[in-house]
């Protein structure tokens, strides 16, 4: 945890991955993120494995450095508590559908009436001005509709989901960026803002940045799709003992690579040296790389190509990441000991801030773990807090 956002107060009503990933990034930078949940908690808590009923490991990896308040927002007292929390907050973020937010009195107009300088951000499935504004959306749905699953099709042409919650995390990054932009406006102009971050629209733009290709021009010149990425021979190349990625990209790198493998004449060919011409025949070069790489083992190629500054990497599987020397030197896994969970690891923030050493992260909270502390900070006395607990407005 760093201090760049120290003092920034974020009220977080997000669940599952998209929103929690965004707010965890803010918390990593030092924001005070209060995760507001129903008394039953975020449904992602239940996803196993996990040593505690409320702390599945997936939930833990998206909710570090946060505090948790459990509220029944369907009760007037719960909404009153939230309004008091909002009144002193800088940011309010949720990933509910617009209709559901409005039914709970959590639309922008309602929140801005409580705090006009509030940065109000919503991560939704589909933009609110479209026909599917209130349709449900999860990562798989957006992978399918955005074109990502089709781009990842198998050898038989069947679409495949990417084996990570790519859309939730990519759009989570968009959401964190949107919140940051809103905060800058707030700090400069003392004004609030309402920012919507729709998953489909964000992912479509993310993917089409390169794949709009020739259709960027009117009339179109060429097909949709960045041609290099569709090359049949663009793939991890098999060595005698594994797989590596090799990617000469610049003219200098291609010339160097071709000279290393004894193809001096080809290295001086005009179409190889000229980037535009090379792009039209890139599959020929990729095929040649594949033929050559299979002649030696992975270590040989990594050493040789590394010496000549040609981009390359071993193809790691998940277990290889733990032993990757670069990641180890970055201390990307941090060890902790917890009285309830025992020993566990957390993923360190990847950011580096000159002159600042990150403090140790705090464990993701249990349901309502900080309810009493948050209510006390809001000015409620012990009798009031206990009354909220006894009446089922607040969970601890």
Kinemage of the C-alpha trace (Angstrom):
@kinemage 1
@onewidth
@group {chain A} dominant
@subgroup {mainchain}
@vectorlist {calphas} color= white
{ca unk a 1} P 0.000 0.000 0.000
{ca unk a 2} L 1.262 3.463 -0.969
{ca unk a 3} L 0.277 6.989 0.143
{ca unk a 4} L -0.476 8.762 -3.139
{ca unk a 5} L -4.234 8.701 -2.504
{ca unk a 6} L -4.056 9.062 1.276
{ca unk a 7} L -7.136 10.941 2.468
{ca unk a 8} L -9.303 10.004 -0.523
{ca unk a 9} L -12.559 8.486 0.730
{ca unk a 10} L -14.210 5.911 -1.508
{ca unk a 11} L -17.606 4.323 -0.868
{ca unk a 12} L -17.585 1.044 -2.767
{ca unk a 13} L -20.822 -0.827 -3.528
{ca unk a 14} L -19.252 -3.081 -6.154
{ca unk a 15} L -19.261 -6.877 -6.204
{ca unk a 16} L -17.564 -9.876 -7.824
{ca unk a 17} L -14.518 -8.720 -9.877
{ca unk a 18} L -14.943 -5.669 -12.135
{ca unk a 19} L -15.599 -3.076 -9.426
{ca unk a 20} L -13.575 -4.667 -6.623
{ca unk a 21} L -10.521 -4.834 -8.910
{ca unk a 22} L -10.852 -1.109 -9.660
{ca unk a 23} L -11.295 -0.096 -6.036
{ca unk a 24} L -8.481 -2.390 -4.897
{ca unk a 25} L -6.138 -0.428 -7.159
{ca unk a 26} L -7.306 2.771 -5.451
{ca unk a 27} L -6.789 1.148 -2.057
{ca unk a 28} L -3.302 0.035 -3.083
{ca unk a 29} L -2.495 3.698 -3.667
{ca unk a 30} L -3.718 4.593 -0.189
{ca unk a 31} L -7.381 5.499 -0.616
{ca unk a 32} L -9.708 4.669 2.283
{ca unk a 33} L -12.081 2.264 0.540
{ca unk a 34} L -15.170 1.274 2.526
{ca unk a 35} L -16.758 -1.785 0.937
{ca unk a 36} L -20.495 -1.616 1.586
{ca unk a 37} L -22.219 -5.006 1.295
{ca unk a 38} L -25.586 -6.537 2.133
{ca unk a 39} L -25.632 -8.477 5.379
{ca unk a 40} L -25.054 -11.673 3.391
{ca unk a 41} L -21.938 -10.208 1.776
{ca unk a 42} L -20.551 -10.086 -1.742
{ca unk a 43} L -21.458 -13.352 -3.497
{ca unk a 44} L -17.866 -13.757 -4.664
{ca unk a 45} L -16.854 -14.488 -1.070
{ca unk a 46} L -18.267 -17.992 -1.421
{ca unk a 47} L -16.114 -19.038 -4.397
{ca unk a 48} L -13.709 -21.739 -3.237
{ca unk a 49} L -11.042 -22.636 -2.261
{ca unk a 50} L -10.832 -20.805 1.048
{ca unk a 51} L -10.173 -21.522 4.715
{ca unk a 52} L -12.876 -19.175 5.968
{ca unk a 53} L -16.530 -19.194 4.908
{ca unk a 54} L -16.423 -15.471 4.142
{ca unk a 55} L -12.967 -15.336 2.601
{ca unk a 56} L -12.576 -17.372 -0.549
{ca unk a 57} L -9.150 -16.864 -2.063
{ca unk a 58} L -10.573 -15.176 -5.162
{ca unk a 59} L -12.326 -12.615 -2.988
{ca unk a 60} L -9.124 -12.083 -1.034
{ca unk a 61} L -7.167 -11.292 -4.184
{ca unk a 62} L -9.576 -8.526 -5.232
{ca unk a 63} L -10.337 -6.867 -1.904
{ca unk a 64} L -7.122 -6.252 0.020
{ca unk a 65} L -6.564 -2.941 1.813
{ca unk a 66} L -10.301 -2.245 2.225
{ca unk a 67} L -12.666 -1.852 5.159
{ca unk a 68} L -16.058 -3.556 5.212
{ca unk a 69} L -19.446 -2.230 6.296
{ca unk a 70} L -22.525 -4.478 6.111
{ca unk a 71} L -25.803 -2.602 5.579
{ca unk a 72} L -29.384 -3.451 4.712
{ca unk a 73} L -30.067 -0.667 2.236
{ca unk a 74} L -33.688 -1.692 1.875
{ca unk a 75} L -34.332 -0.356 5.367
{ca unk a 76} L -34.636 3.429 5.794
{ca unk a 77} L -32.028 3.395 8.549
{ca unk a 78} L -29.559 1.637 6.255
{ca unk a 79} L -30.033 4.252 3.537
{ca unk a 80} L -29.649 6.981 6.163
{ca unk a 81} L -26.311 5.526 7.229
{ca unk a 82} L -25.164 5.337 3.624
{ca unk a 83} L -26.182 8.961 3.044
{ca unk a 84} L -24.118 10.030 6.029
{ca unk a 85} L -21.182 8.057 4.649
{ca unk a 86} L -21.658 9.644 1.215
{ca unk a 87} L -21.826 13.161 2.636
{ca unk a 88} L -18.180 13.000 3.656
{ca unk a 89} L -16.914 10.884 0.740
{ca unk a 90} L -15.011 11.807 -2.392
{ca unk a 91} L -16.051 8.858 -4.562
{ca unk a 92} L -19.073 6.587 -4.845
{ca unk a 93} L -18.767 3.570 -7.140
{ca unk a 94} L -21.098 0.675 -7.940
{ca unk a 95} L -21.538 -1.963 -10.646
{ca unk a 96} L -25.275 -2.427 -10.441
{ca unk a 97} L -27.580 -2.048 -13.398
{ca unk a 98} L -29.002 1.458 -13.578
{ca unk a 99} L -32.533 0.275 -12.833
{ca unk a 100} L -31.435 -1.574 -9.700
{ca unk a 101} L -29.434 1.426 -8.464
{ca unk a 102} L -32.436 3.709 -8.961
{ca unk a 103} L -34.731 1.352 -7.052
{ca unk a 104} L -32.389 1.569 -4.053
{ca unk a 105} L -32.234 5.344 -4.291
{ca unk a 106} L -28.625 5.178 -5.465
{ca unk a 107} L -28.930 7.029 -8.774
{ca unk a 108} L -26.664 9.978 -9.453
{ca unk a 109} L -29.275 12.646 -8.728
{ca unk a 110} L -29.993 11.161 -5.294
{ca unk a 111} L -26.321 10.885 -4.380
{ca unk a 112} L -25.445 14.339 -5.740
{ca unk a 113} L -28.218 15.840 -3.609
{ca unk a 114} L -26.385 14.487 -0.564
{ca unk a 115} L -22.908 15.504 -1.788
{ca unk a 116} L -22.676 17.800 -4.854
{ca unk a 117} L -18.883 17.331 -5.168
{ca unk a 118} L -19.165 13.542 -5.287
{ca unk a 119} L -17.408 11.609 -8.049
{ca unk a 120} L -20.109 9.088 -8.998
{ca unk a 121} L -18.870 6.166 -11.114
{ca unk a 122} L -20.853 3.176 -12.324
{ca unk a 123} L -19.445 0.091 -14.012
{ca unk a 124} L -22.304 -1.398 -16.022
{ca unk a 125} L -22.697 -4.123 -18.618
{ca unk a 126} L -24.095 -1.938 -21.397
{ca unk a 127} L -24.266 1.816 -21.928
{ca unk a 128} L -27.412 3.392 -20.505
{ca unk a 129} L -28.451 4.938 -23.827
{ca unk a 130} L -28.659 1.575 -25.615
{ca unk a 131} L -31.440 -1.026 -25.910
{ca unk a 132} L -29.687 -3.466 -23.554
{ca unk a 133} L -29.016 -0.936 -20.808
{ca unk a 134} L -30.573 -3.106 -18.101
{ca unk a 135} L -29.520 -6.533 -19.367
{ca unk a 136} L -27.358 -8.655 -17.035
{ca unk a 137} L -23.678 -9.001 -17.895
{ca unk a 138} L -20.760 -11.011 -16.559
{ca unk a 139} L -17.303 -11.620 -17.944
{ca unk a 140} L -18.311 -14.580 -20.142
{ca unk a 141} L -21.185 -12.620 -21.640
{ca unk a 142} L -18.921 -9.731 -22.590
{ca unk a 143} L -16.158 -12.042 -23.867
{ca unk a 144} L -18.777 -13.483 -26.201
{ca unk a 145} L -20.417 -10.284 -27.352
{ca unk a 146} L -17.307 -8.116 -27.638
{ca unk a 147} L -15.650 -10.514 -30.092
{ca unk a 148} L -12.966 -11.735 -27.699
{ca unk a 149} L -14.172 -15.359 -27.655
{ca unk a 150} L -14.264 -15.454 -31.454
{ca unk a 151} L -10.770 -13.959 -31.698
{ca unk a 152} L -9.617 -16.762 -29.408
{ca unk a 153} L -11.139 -19.542 -31.533
{ca unk a 154} L -9.519 -22.978 -31.589
{ca unk a 155} L -8.043 -24.802 -34.581
{ca unk a 156} L -11.523 -25.931 -35.642
{ca unk a 157} L -12.930 -22.423 -35.567
{ca unk a 158} L -14.935 -22.830 -32.359
{ca unk a 159} L -14.919 -19.707 -30.156
{ca unk a 160} L -13.151 -20.102 -26.813
{ca unk a 161} L -13.241 -18.067 -23.637
{ca unk a 162} L -9.896 -16.649 -22.557
{ca unk a 163} L -8.898 -18.415 -19.348
{ca unk a 164} L -8.914 -15.309 -17.215
{ca unk a 165} L -11.698 -12.886 -16.325
{ca unk a 166} L -10.265 -10.590 -18.986
{ca unk a 167} L -13.276 -8.333 -19.499
{ca unk a 168} L -13.880 -7.750 -15.801
{ca unk a 169} L -10.246 -6.804 -15.265
{ca unk a 170} L -9.781 -4.719 -18.421
{ca unk a 171} L -12.965 -2.777 -17.702
{ca unk a 172} L -11.903 -2.600 -14.046
{ca unk a 173} L -8.826 -0.717 -15.215
{ca unk a 174} L -11.080 1.594 -17.236
{ca unk a 175} L -13.180 2.156 -14.114
{ca unk a 176} L -10.160 2.989 -11.951
{ca unk a 177} L -8.967 5.444 -14.612
{ca unk a 178} L -12.397 7.058 -14.838
{ca unk a 179} L -12.536 7.492 -11.067
{ca unk a 180} L -9.066 9.053 -11.085
{ca unk a 181} L -10.090 11.502 -13.812
{ca unk a 182} L -13.180 12.455 -11.830
{ca unk a 183} L -11.095 13.021 -8.714
{ca unk a 184} L -8.735 15.340 -10.616
{ca unk a 185} L -11.719 17.451 -11.748
{ca unk a 186} L -13.068 17.408 -8.209
{ca unk a 187} L -9.780 18.566 -6.716
{ca unk a 188} L -9.251 21.283 -9.345
{ca unk a 189} L -12.786 22.651 -9.605
{ca unk a 190} L -14.494 21.425 -6.410
{ca unk a 191} L -17.158 19.847 -8.609
{ca unk a 192} L -18.593 16.382 -8.787
{ca unk a 193} L -19.238 14.310 -11.886
{ca unk a 194} L -21.114 11.241 -13.058
{ca unk a 195} L -19.091 8.771 -15.108
{ca unk a 196} L -20.422 5.565 -16.640
{ca unk a 197} L -18.055 2.785 -17.691
{ca unk a 198} L -19.935 0.186 -19.791
{ca unk a 199} L -18.316 -3.214 -20.260
{ca unk a 200} L -19.361 -3.956 -23.842
{ca unk a 201} L -18.464 -0.538 -25.196
{ca unk a 202} L -15.142 -0.512 -23.327
{ca unk a 203} L -14.127 -3.984 -24.517
{ca unk a 204} L -15.259 -3.377 -28.095
{ca unk a 205} L -13.071 -0.272 -28.264
{ca unk a 206} L -10.220 -2.083 -26.510
{ca unk a 207} L -10.240 -4.907 -29.064
{ca unk a 208} L -10.954 -2.833 -32.135
{ca unk a 209} L -8.134 -0.362 -31.496
{ca unk a 210} L -6.003 -2.577 -33.721
{ca unk a 211} L -8.653 -4.740 -35.359
{ca unk a 212} L -10.620 -1.875 -36.940
{ca unk a 213} L -7.607 -1.881 -39.260
{ca unk a 214} L -8.492 -1.007 -42.881
{ca unk a 215} L -12.045 -0.123 -41.869
{ca unk a 216} L -10.642 2.899 -40.092
{ca unk a 217} L -10.690 4.487 -43.543
{ca unk a 218} L -13.812 5.384 -45.531
{ca unk a 219} L -14.222 3.658 -47.887
{ca unk a 220} L -12.454 0.725 -46.242
{ca unk a 221} L -9.031 -0.296 -47.444
{ca unk a 222} L -8.569 -3.907 -46.449
{ca unk a 223} L -10.407 -6.185 -44.053
{ca unk a 224} L -11.229 -5.954 -40.390
{ca unk a 225} L -8.461 -7.380 -38.237
{ca unk a 226} L -4.794 -6.627 -37.623
{ca unk a 227} L -3.284 -8.984 -40.174
{ca unk a 228} L -0.116 -9.836 -38.242
{ca unk a 229} L -2.173 -11.226 -35.381
{ca unk a 230} L -4.010 -13.588 -37.726
{ca unk a 231} L -0.847 -15.049 -39.206
{ca unk a 232} L -1.030 -18.856 -39.169
{ca unk a 233} L 2.560 -19.057 -37.964
{ca unk a 234} L 2.279 -16.458 -35.209
{ca unk a 235} L 2.414 -18.731 -32.192
{ca unk a 236} L 4.788 -19.968 -29.507
{ca unk a 237} L 7.625 -21.813 -31.243
{ca unk a 238} L 8.625 -25.310 -30.168
{ca unk a 239} L 12.221 -25.897 -29.106
{ca unk a 240} L 13.731 -29.308 -28.404
{ca unk a 241} L 12.512 -29.132 -24.809
{ca unk a 242} L 9.654 -26.630 -24.615
{ca unk a 243} L 8.211 -23.505 -26.186
{ca unk a 244} L 9.364 -19.918 -26.508
{ca unk a 245} L 8.003 -16.707 -27.941
{ca unk a 246} L 10.307 -14.943 -30.378
{ca unk a 247} L 9.317 -11.581 -31.762
{ca unk a 248} L 11.745 -9.615 -33.879
{ca unk a 249} L 9.703 -6.480 -34.572
{ca unk a 250} L 11.861 -3.684 -35.932
{ca unk a 251} L 13.881 -3.898 -39.134
{ca unk a 252} L 17.049 -3.933 -37.051
{ca unk a 253} L 15.815 -6.903 -35.020
{ca unk a 254} L 14.795 -8.879 -38.104
{ca unk a 255} L 18.136 -8.246 -39.794
{ca unk a 256} L 19.978 -9.294 -36.640
{ca unk a 257} L 17.901 -12.461 -36.245
{ca unk a 258} L 18.313 -13.521 -39.855
{ca unk a 259} L 22.064 -12.994 -39.685
{ca unk a 260} L 22.248 -15.066 -36.490
{ca unk a 261} L 20.623 -18.039 -38.224
{ca unk a 262} L 22.844 -17.727 -41.290
{ca unk a 263} L 20.332 -16.102 -43.630
{ca unk a 264} L 22.528 -13.120 -44.552
{ca unk a 265} L 21.125 -12.731 -48.045
{ca unk a 266} L 17.537 -12.657 -46.816
{ca unk a 267} L 18.494 -10.172 -44.101
{ca unk a 268} L 19.368 -7.659 -46.809
{ca unk a 269} L 16.266 -8.190 -48.931
{ca unk a 270} L 14.391 -4.967 -49.547
{ca unk a 271} L 11.053 -6.382 -48.393
{ca unk a 272} L 12.573 -7.462 -45.064
{ca unk a 273} L 14.169 -4.090 -44.369
{ca unk a 274} L 11.074 -2.098 -45.389
{ca unk a 275} L 8.498 -2.275 -42.586
{ca unk a 276} L 5.453 -1.840 -44.825
{ca unk a 277} L 6.496 -4.576 -47.235
{ca unk a 278} L 7.553 -6.842 -44.391
{ca unk a 279} L 4.133 -6.557 -42.784
{ca unk a 280} L 2.541 -7.952 -45.950
{ca unk a 281} L 4.778 -11.050 -45.880
{ca unk a 282} L 5.156 -11.482 -42.145
{ca unk a 283} L 3.790 -15.030 -42.162
{ca unk a 284} L 6.763 -16.148 -44.272
{ca unk a 285} L 9.143 -14.870 -41.635
{ca unk a 286} L 7.186 -16.421 -38.781
{ca unk a 287} L 7.254 -19.766 -40.586
{ca unk a 288} L 11.028 -19.502 -40.912
{ca unk a 289} L 11.380 -18.692 -37.213
{ca unk a 290} L 9.384 -21.796 -36.324
{ca unk a 291} L 11.539 -24.003 -38.531
{ca unk a 292} L 14.782 -22.717 -37.047
{ca unk a 293} L 13.787 -22.602 -33.371
{ca unk a 294} L 13.077 -26.332 -33.219
{ca unk a 295} L 16.784 -27.066 -33.777
{ca unk a 296} L 17.941 -26.153 -30.242
{ca unk a 297} L 16.682 -26.122 -26.670
{ca unk a 298} L 15.030 -23.218 -24.875
{ca unk a 299} L 18.093 -22.185 -22.877
{ca unk a 300} L 20.197 -21.937 -26.037
{ca unk a 301} L 17.762 -19.600 -27.754
{ca unk a 302} L 17.087 -17.437 -24.711
{ca unk a 303} L 20.819 -16.894 -24.234
{ca unk a 304} L 21.607 -16.254 -27.905
{ca unk a 305} L 18.670 -14.002 -28.649
{ca unk a 306} L 19.057 -12.176 -25.364
{ca unk a 307} L 22.661 -11.340 -26.174
{ca unk a 308} L 21.522 -9.666 -29.385
{ca unk a 309} L 18.559 -7.819 -27.833
{ca unk a 310} L 15.960 -9.760 -29.811
{ca unk a 311} L 12.676 -9.990 -27.868
{ca unk a 312} L 12.086 -13.537 -26.601
{ca unk a 313} L 10.624 -15.349 -23.620
{ca unk a 314} L 10.082 -18.835 -22.306
{ca unk a 315} L 6.447 -19.888 -22.355
{ca unk a 316} L 5.578 -20.178 -18.669
{ca unk a 317} L 2.665 -22.112 -17.283
{ca unk a 318} L 1.089 -21.010 -14.005
{ca unk a 319} L 3.473 -22.970 -11.807
{ca unk a 320} L 6.482 -21.492 -13.621
{ca unk a 321} L 5.469 -17.986 -12.560
{ca unk a 322} L 6.319 -18.738 -8.941
{ca unk a 323} L 9.945 -19.414 -9.900
{ca unk a 324} L 10.340 -16.701 -12.535
{ca unk a 325} L 13.519 -14.820 -11.529
{ca unk a 326} L 12.183 -11.412 -12.593
{ca unk a 327} L 8.996 -11.872 -10.579
{ca unk a 328} L 10.922 -13.197 -7.590
{ca unk a 329} L 13.185 -10.158 -7.606
{ca unk a 330} L 10.091 -7.959 -7.722
{ca unk a 331} L 8.739 -9.618 -4.555
{ca unk a 332} L 5.400 -10.050 -6.297
{ca unk a 333} L 4.167 -12.550 -3.706
{ca unk a 334} L 4.006 -11.472 -0.092
{ca unk a 335} L 3.703 -13.908 2.814
{ca unk a 336} L 1.387 -13.275 5.746
{ca unk a 337} L 0.250 -15.034 8.887
{ca unk a 338} L -3.341 -14.614 10.082
{ca unk a 339} L -4.876 -16.012 13.287
{ca unk a 340} L -7.937 -17.290 11.421
{ca unk a 341} L -6.518 -18.175 8.011
{ca unk a 342} L -3.060 -19.302 9.002
{ca unk a 343} L -0.268 -18.600 6.529
{ca unk a 344} L -1.213 -17.217 3.132
{ca unk a 345} L 0.186 -15.226 0.216
{ca unk a 346} L -1.030 -12.032 -1.381
{ca unk a 347} L -0.151 -10.393 -4.677
{ca unk a 348} L 1.904 -7.250 -4.231
{ca unk a 349} L 1.021 -4.051 -6.044
{ca unk a 350} L 3.113 -3.951 -9.235
{ca unk a 351} L 3.685 -0.184 -9.048
{ca unk a 352} L 6.962 1.457 -8.063
{ca unk a 353} L 7.069 4.952 -6.586
{ca unk a 354} L 10.469 6.535 -6.261
{ca unk a 355} L 11.284 7.421 -2.682
{ca unk a 356} L 8.331 5.492 -1.244
{ca unk a 357} L 8.304 1.977 0.149
{ca unk a 358} L 4.957 0.246 0.069
{ca unk a 359} L 3.470 -0.672 3.439
{ca unk a 360} L 2.316 -4.253 3.961
{ca unk a 361} L -1.135 -4.917 2.575
{ca unk a 362} L -4.034 -5.684 4.872
{ca unk a 363} L -6.136 -8.818 4.400
{ca unk a 364} L -9.480 -8.578 2.625
{ca unk a 365} L -12.136 -7.940 5.286
{ca unk a 366} L -14.830 -10.268 6.557
{ca unk a 367} L -18.477 -9.228 6.198
{ca unk a 368} L -19.027 -6.133 8.321
{ca unk a 369} L -15.594 -6.423 9.904
{ca unk a 370} L -15.301 -2.650 10.232
{ca unk a 371} L -18.983 -1.760 10.639
{ca unk a 372} L -18.649 -0.518 14.208
{ca unk a 373} L -15.523 1.502 13.461
{ca unk a 374} L -17.076 3.147 10.391
{ca unk a 375} L -20.312 4.005 12.198
{ca unk a 376} L -18.369 5.461 15.115
{ca unk a 377} L -16.398 7.650 12.703
{ca unk a 378} L -19.711 8.842 11.273
{ca unk a 379} L -20.711 10.105 14.717
{ca unk a 380} L -23.060 7.370 15.929
{ca unk a 381} L -22.758 6.529 19.620
{ca unk a 382} L -22.539 3.046 21.109
{ca unk a 383} L -26.256 2.855 21.860
{ca unk a 384} L -27.193 3.797 18.300
{ca unk a 385} L -24.712 1.342 16.825
{ca unk a 386} L -26.022 -1.495 18.983
{ca unk a 387} L -29.563 -0.566 18.004
{ca unk a 388} L -28.656 -0.843 14.325
{ca unk a 389} L -27.113 -4.243 14.947
{ca unk a 390} L -30.050 -5.540 16.991
{ca unk a 391} L -32.589 -4.417 14.368
{ca unk a 392} L -30.704 -6.027 11.499
{ca unk a 393} L -29.785 -2.772 9.775
{ca unk a 394} L -26.060 -3.353 10.274
{ca unk a 395} L -24.067 -6.561 10.193
{ca unk a 396} L -20.879 -7.142 12.159
